[in-house]
Each structure stands twice: as structure tokens, then as C-alpha cells.
């Protein structure tokens, strides 16, 4: 799933390549993708792209005051095309959900792989009030200060992994970067968020800032097509089950859930103890 660094990099890419151009047409191929009806999708045609930004993991394209807001979900992506086909796409065929044409012939496709569809597109005038997911967002993970961060963590019952990925608590962090952050902070994903000591809370806050900032520095300025590969190449523990930890050399382990999983290093994060699968037994702390 694209998270804060990738979405910010996509926004930066659109600021460089789309801002100042005029939308000539928008094709809707995935009917279920569009979550709003007023303003209509077609109202973007003839308007100039005036900005591109991010709210948490939402991408926001400002088209002369009307906002095309996108949540890429788990398997969505933005593909920039120097030249788009002129023929309208056939609805429901393949991964294409939305195609945005610009006045110089370029544009982009919003696509989603797989059968589970979560990609969401909104056309609104006020994203903060008209997009439910944005209205519920907590403070941005790169804008919150250390004191507020500590208060947010300690005010939440439950495990650190869930606290970091709760968008209503802290916006922008997903499954991959939460694994990376916890590894950098040397904390178990299942430690209680409300049990953090002062030193652990500061360590976790620093890990959030370092992990996300480093990823941003690597990704902003990259071509959209290269962002996924760049992310994968720099992960320390996430999606590296069975491989050696780059810090201590221990084997990276995994805990699987119904529709997701997490990865961690026992030596770095759990005192050398493997975490049990919650489906089978009580988690070790």
C-alpha cells in the first residue's frame, strides 16, 4: 500500500508534470471507484491543474478549485503516460479505473490490481469536509511534535503496531513503514502503546521522523514508475521474512493475520523471543 513517502512523491511528481496543464477529458473505467457524484467527474474537463498535495495517504489534485482526491488502497497506483490513447477505455476491463487526459496529450492512469477493489476517487470542493477518510485523519506523522506524539500513543489502548497504523490517531503510516519504524526504534510491535516509557516514546518518535524523512529524500524527484521498486529496495524487515536482519544478522520473522502480516527482528525488537501467532496463542511481549 502506498504510504506517506510514496504519496508525497507522487504529489511532487504531479506538481512538476501536471500543474499548469488543462484537463481535457476524464475517462471512468471502474464504476465502483468513484465515490461522489457532485461535482460530476466530467466537470474537471476544461479546467487547469493548479496544485497537487497530500492528506495522510490521500493524493489531492487541485483542478481550479475542484479537487480530484485519490486513495490508492492496497493495490492502486498512478501511471504517468507521455501519450494517452484517444479511444475511451472499456468499462470493467482490466486494472484501469480512471484515466485523466491533459491538453498536451500526456496524462495518467489510476489502476488497481487484483480482485479486491479498494481504490477510491472523490471529486469534491472541500476535501477536509467532503471526503470521510480525510475528515477523520489525525495529525500528519511528519508534522506532530514529540510531546503531542507521546500523548497520542499513551492515550491509546492496544499495541504499537495498531497505534502507528491508525489513521485517526496519526496520518500517513501504513503496514510497511510501521514495521520499519518499530525496527529502527527497537520496539516490539505488540508492546502496549500506553505502556511506553519516556525514553521509548522519544525513541519511537525519532524513528518515525527518521524513517519517513529518509524515504522522502530517496523518493521525491523520482519518476512515478520507479517509486515502488525504490521502496522495496530499502526495506529493512518488512516483506523480508527469512532473510538476515541488516543490523544484527538474525533471521527476520513474520506474524500472519487474516489479511495481512508484519515482520520484525527478534534480536533487535523482542529480546530474542519470537512472537507467537495470535490465532494460535497469546502474543509474547
N, C-alpha and C positions, 0 to 999 in steps of 0.2 A: 504494500500500500504506500503510495506517495505520502510523505510526511513533510514537516515544515521546511527542511532544506530543499527538497525537490520542488515543492510548490512555489517557494520563493524564487528558485532558479527559473522555473517556467514563467513566473510573472516578470522577472528581469528580461528573459528572452523575448517575451511579447512586447515589453516596453521598447526594446531595441528594434524589433522587426515588424510590429503591427501598429503601434501608436502613430498617428498621423495619416493612416490609410483609411479608406472608406469601405464599409461593409456593403457589398453589392447583393449578396444573397446568403441565406442560411438554409441548409437542407436538413430535415429531420428524418433520419432513417430508423432510429429506435424510439418508437412512440412512447414507450414506458419511461424513457429517460427524462422527458420534460415534465416538471412538477408544477408549473404555473401556467396560466392562460391569459393574464392581463398584467402588462402589455403582451401582445402576441409575439411569437418568435420573429415573424416577418417584419415587425416594427423596427428591427435593427437595420434593415436594408436602407441604404442611402445616408446613414449616419457615420460620422467619423469616430474612429477609436481614439479616445483621449487619455486613457490610462490603463494600467494593469497593476493589481495588487494582490494581497493575500489576507485572509482572516482565518487563523488556525490552519487547517488543512484544506480550506476552500480557496479556489482561484477566482479572482474577481476582475473581469474585463469591463472597463467603463467605456460605454459607447455613447458619447454625448449625453450623459446623464441617465441613460438606461444601462443597467448592469446585467451582463451575462455571467452568472455565477455557476461554478462547476465544482462538484465534489467527485473526485476520481475514484473513490471507494477502493476496493481491494485490487481490482484488475484493470482499472481505467488508465488511459494515458492520452496525452496530446501529441499529435504527429504534425509537424510543420511540413508543408509542401510548397516548393517553389512554383509549381504549376498544378492546379487542380483540374480534374475532369470537368467538362462543361455539362455533361448529361447528368440529370438528377439521379442519385442512388436509389436502388430499390429498397423500400422499407422492409426491415426484418431480415435482410440478407447479410450474413457475416457480422464481424465485430463493430462495424461503423455505427455510431449513434447520432452524431451531429457533424456537419461539415460547414465551415464558415469561409465564404469567398470574399476576397479583398479586391480592390479596384486595380491592382497591378497584376492580377492573375494568380497571386500566391494566396495562401490561407492555411487553415489547419483542420485536421480531423480529430474528433474526440471518439475514442474507441474503447471497447471493453471486451476482454477475452473471457471465455468460459461460459457456463450455463447459469451461474448465479449472478444476477444483474443487480448492481448497487449504484452504478454511475447515475448521478443526479444533476440535472441542469435546471436553473431557475432564470427567468427574465423578470427583473424587478426594478423598482425605482429606489428602494432603500433596503440594501442587503441586511443591515443590522436589525431591521424590524420585520422584514418580509420573508427571510429565509430562517426557518425554525432552528436549524443547526447552528447558525451564526448567532442568533439571539441568545442561545443557551451557552455560548462559549465562556470559559473562564479567561483569566488574563493570559496573554501570549507568553509562551515559555521563555522567550528571549527578552521580554520586557519587564517581567516581575522582578522585584528586588529580593535580596536574601531574607529579610525579615518577613515579608509577605509570603514568600515561598515556604518558609518554615511553618508559619501559621496555617497555611493551606494543608500541608502534609499532616501536621499534628491534629488538625481538625477533622481528619477523615479516618473512619474505622476501616480496616481492611489492609491488604497487602500493598507493598510499594509498587509492584508491577501494575496493579489495577489503578493505583492513585496516579501514576505518571501518565497512563493512557486514558484517563477520564477527562474528556474534552470540556466538561462543565467545571472541572477543577483547574485545569491547566491546558491551554490550547496549543496543538501543533505536534505533540509527540505520539507516535504510534508503536506498534509491536516491535519493529526493528530497532529504532533508536532507544526505546526503553531498555531493551536488552543491553545495548551498547553503553548506555548511561550507567546502569547498575554495575556493569563490569568495571568501568572506569572508577566508580565510587567504591568498589569492593564491598558491595552490599548484596545480601540475598534478595531475590525477587519476592520472597514470601515473608520478609520481615514486616511487622506491622508499621504502617505509616505513622501512626500515633505513638509509636514506641521509640522514635528516633531521638538519640541524644543530641545535644547542641553540636558536637563535633561531627556526628554522622549527617545531620541536616545540612551543615555547611559543606561537607564533602559531596553530598548529593547535589546541592545547588551548583557547586563549581563544576561537577561532572556534566550537568545539563548544559551549562553555558559553553564549556569546552567542546563537548561532543557536537552540539548543534552548530556552533560557530566554525569549528574546523570543517564540518561537512559543507556549510555555506560557502566558505572560502574556496573549497575544491570545486563546487558545482556552479556557482554563479558565473556566467560567462561561457559556460559550455553550451553546445548545441543540444536541443531538446532530445535528440535521438541518442545522445551519449550519457544522459543522466542516470539511467537505470544501471548501466554497466559500471559507471563510476562509483555508485553507491555500493553495489555488491563487492567490488574490488577492495573496498576499505573497511568492511565489517570485521570486527574482531571475534565476536562469538555468535551473533545472530546468523542463522542458516549455515552454521559451521559444525554441526553435530558430528562427533567422531574425529575431528581434526584437532591438532595441538593448539592450546591457548598461546597466543603470541607473546604473552607476558611471562608465564611460568612453565609452559610446556605440558601441563596437564591436559587430559582429554576433555574437550567441550562436550557437555551433556545436554539433554533435552527433557523437558516435561511436556507431554502432549495433552491437549484438551479436545473437546468435541470438534471444534472447527479451527483451532489454531494451536500454536506451540510456542514455547520460549526456550532459549538456550542460555547457558551460564557455565562458568568455570568453578568447579568445586573448591580448588585450592585458593583461588582469588576471592571467592564470594561466600562460601558456606563452611569455612573451616575444614575443608577436605571431605565433607559429608555430601553424598549425593542426595538430591531431593526426590522424595517418593512421588509417584503419580497420585494425584488427589482422588482419582477414580478408584484407586486400589487401597490406599491407606492415608493416614494423617500426614500432612507435609512436615518434613523436618525443618527446624529453624536453627 
